[in-house]
Amino acid sequence: MSDERDAAAPSAAPATTPIATTLRNAAARASEAVAGYALVFAHAPQGEPGIGAPPLRAAAGFENPEDARAAAHRLKPFVQDASETGRGASLPPDAVLLGSAVESSALPLVVDGRVRGVLVVVSKTAPSPEAREALLGIAEAAAVRLDHAALLGRVRTLEEELNEKMRREEERGDEVLKLSEALFAQDIELLRNNEKLDKVEKLKHDFIEKMSRELRTPLNSIIEAIISVLAGENETLSDNAKGSLRAALDDGTSFLRTLQNILDLWRIKQGELPVESQELNFREVVEEAIFSVQDTLGDKAVTIERRYHEPLPKMRTDLAKVNQILFLLLDNAAKFTREGRIEIEAGVRGGRLTCHVRDTGIGICPDDQQYVFDEFFQVDDAASTRYRGAGLGLTLVRDLLVLLGGEIELSSEVGAGSCVTFHVPVVVIG
């Protein structure tokens, strides 16, 4: 039996899917709010949003299914227009022909520009301001639920592909993480709409555990296995095979680093990343960061220069976080510098460590510079394929510096390179 028949007929077998239940409830609530009729038209979760007129999925207020289907047939042009434009509209009096109707309107179900369906309400009396506000809330909740189902299906599809092609298609992994973030945000919104905020904390921790268990744990095993093979006595392996293993190791390590960045960002936002104070020698931190970016530099004609303002004393601050900040900045400079040099300049003055990381890379245009610290930002659509990464490095640097009470500055010129400067409060110990 079709969705239209199930949705419109009170005596028909009830739909059992969460989507059908949600839409049936939305129609009932909308009908009650306007003391009239309500019809919900929605695209299937796997369909393309906004393409053509969505079918009738639920109705309320009608005496029988035939009346609901007849009304839906007459409304098709208006529903298609609202679905394709994403704009609500009042309908002409003769659009529904339900006799006692006073006012009719079509409300598109929209989430982030994606039209997932249309809610049509036919009022027997003039709706009150409270009723109109209630209709907007009903439409918003139904739209989020429909979009959530579509995103969830997409995430599951990508996760299956990732299991087969993780080493060769790192960009798929980035997309899964982005969609997972969007899905998690919408999970929170759904909980708010359903007055279940008490489950938010559990959902947060479940998400982190799933990310660690389902992605990081098997990925660590893969990386360790590749290292073991490359480190062993494997004379039977051809040079091509060894090269493929090394490429897979690089991809796996990069993906693991992206995942760790996301987890660190999450812990910072949740206030779960503590600040610890240790003694550090900044020269040693610089050398360790330079060693760690050699894979990123590869065989590019890029030299790394160091400049220290003496005296550069030993100091106390969070060693791990300063190390991570410098590595992320240096890795970013190495990634976007094809040739030339990268300069690290550092000094301590007035209880503050100041470090400049300059490069002769591609640079950033003025319009984009205000967005470079945003999550998942890439300068252009092709950047994610030409340059490895998910656009989280500078976001994490900024958040780590905020956590340490520091600051960050950026200056750049297209074709001439960039300079990132950060300041961190330190305790000088000699």
RAZIRA-V370770 format. One line per field, one symbol per residue. phi: phi as a letter, one per 40 degrees, with the letter a starting at -180 (. if undefined). psi: psi as a letter, one per 30 degrees, with the letter a starting at -180 (. if undefined). A space follows every 10 residues. Layout:
# RAZIRA-V370770
phi = ???
psi = ???
This chain:
# RAZIRA-V370770
phi = .ccccccccc cccccbcdcc cccccccccc cccbfababb baccdccccg cgccccbaaa gccacccccc cccccdcccc cccccgbcac ccdccbfbgc cbababbccb bfgccciabb bbccbcccdc cccccccccc cccccccdcc cccccccccc ccccbdcbbc cccccccccc ccccccdccc ccccfbcccc cccdcccccc dcccbccccc cccccccccc cccbcccccc cccccccccc cccccccccc cccccccccc gbbccbbbca bccccccccc cccccccfbc cbbbbbbbcc cbccabacdc ccdccccccc cccccbbcah abbbbaabag gbcbbbbbab ccgbcdcccc bccccgcbca ccccccbchb gbdcccdccc cdccgcaabb baadgbhbbb bbbbcbbcbh
psi = kleeeeefjf flkkkfkeee eeeeeeeeee eeeghblkkj kklkeflkkg jlkllkflll flfleeeeee eeeffeeeee eeeefgklkk klegeehgdg kekklkjkjk jhfjjfakkk kjkflkklee eeeeeeeeee eeeeeeeeee eeeeeeeeee eeffgeffie feeeeeeeee eeeeefeeee eeeghhfffe eeeeeeeeee eeefeeeeee eeeeeeeeee fljiffklee eeeeeeeeee eeeeeeeeee eeeeeeeeef ggjlkkklkl jfeeeeeeee efgeeeebgk ikkklkkkjk kjlllkajee eeeeeeeeee eeeeegjelb lkkjkllkkh gkkkkkjklh aflkleffff ffgkkgkkel ffefeekklg hfeeeeeeee eeefgalklk klkkffalkk klkkkljkg.
